[in-house]
């Protein structure tokens, strides 16, 4: 996978995660600002990345 494809995947994934939070959180009574949603996605992405590294970062 090229660097451009990797960057595009990260950007799209980030956008999908933010939009999902904006749509789903209110269903569960969680009301957050856009800034809070953006920060939460960064934290969740960091945790996911750490898990990926700990698993040996398997190549696709």
Residue, then its C-alpha position, 0 to 999 in steps of 0.5 A: x500500500x502506498x503512503x498516499x493510500x495509507x494517509x487517505x485511509x487514516x483520514x477517512x477512518x478518522x472522519x467516520x469515527x467522528x461522525x459515528x460518535x456525533x450520531x450515536x452518542x446522543x442515542x445513549x444520552x451522551x451530549x458532547x461538543x465537536x472538540x470533545x468528539x475529535x479528542x476522543x477519536x484521537x485517544x481511541x486511535x492511539x489505543x488501537x495503534x498501541x494494540x496493533x503494535x503490541x500484536x506484532x503489527x502484522x502486514x496485510 
